[in-house]
Amino acid sequence: MIILKNIIGILTDPKNTRMFLLGGIVVLCILLFRQCEQTTLAKGEASRITNNWKASLDTIQNYIDKDGNSIAQIRALNLSLDEIKGELKFEKNKPPLTIIKTETVIKEVIVEVPVIVLDTVVNNATGVFNSALTFSDKKEWGKSFRTIDGLIPYETTDSIITFGNANIELQQNIFLTSSLIRDNKTKELFVNLLTDYPGTTFNSAEGILIDQRSSAFKRLQYENRKTLGLGLQLGVGFSGNGVAPYVGIGLNYTPKFLQW
């Protein structure tokens, strides 16, 4: 009974009214903040599910822009680490943030290439020939280029032409940019592909943005947090003149559960 009376006395004391009121406001603010956070997470999850549903039905679109670049676009997925765990292998401490896969086909017709006749001995896997046809061509498109060099050995005997196996060397430097973007208005995700190499068609593409709000990603971040580190210190310490404030740099220890 004495304890109960003391508690009632503390609660009814006018001096403590302001403190209790302030405490109640703080608790209310915390509850409202948590409610807003949960509402934001729920809206984000609904938006993620809608985006993934639309992405699963989308097909890739190819077109040529005014500068002659081959461009493709398709909706991208927003998945958690748990949802891609069975499809993609990655180091535990190095999770991917974005994943882009493409299947590309290049169709190029090479025409009007000068051919030179060489009157020289050519050693080939199929034999020794006294002549050869050679050709060489190089094209450049912005940051991409292609070179092709060929040699076709042959020999003429009694008006009969015998050809050996051709040697063709093809070198292609294909500049390709891939980006994963989010529409600021609809919040939908897209994969954009672009190359200046002519004749390029993107048959398929898949883009994935890893959901960093998912429990799996946050759990991995928590596991990778460091408890020790070098940092700025501000506090009170003992010196020859007694207790005094100080500012310095030192080794800090912060438990994981106290890290934000």
Secondary structure, 3 states (H helix, E strand, C coil): CHHHHHHHHHHHCHHHHHHHHHHHHHHHHHHHHHHHHHHHHHHHHHHHHHHHHHHHHCCCEEEECCCCCEEEEEECEEECHHHHCCCCCCCCCCCCCEEEEEEEEECCCCCCCCEEEECCCEEECCEEECEEEEEEEEEEECCEEEEEEEEEEEEEECCEEEECCCEEEEEEECCEEEEEEECCCCCCEEEEEEECCCCEEEEEEEEEEECCCCHHHHHHHHHCCCCEEEEEEEEEEEECCEEEEEEEEEEEECCHHHCC
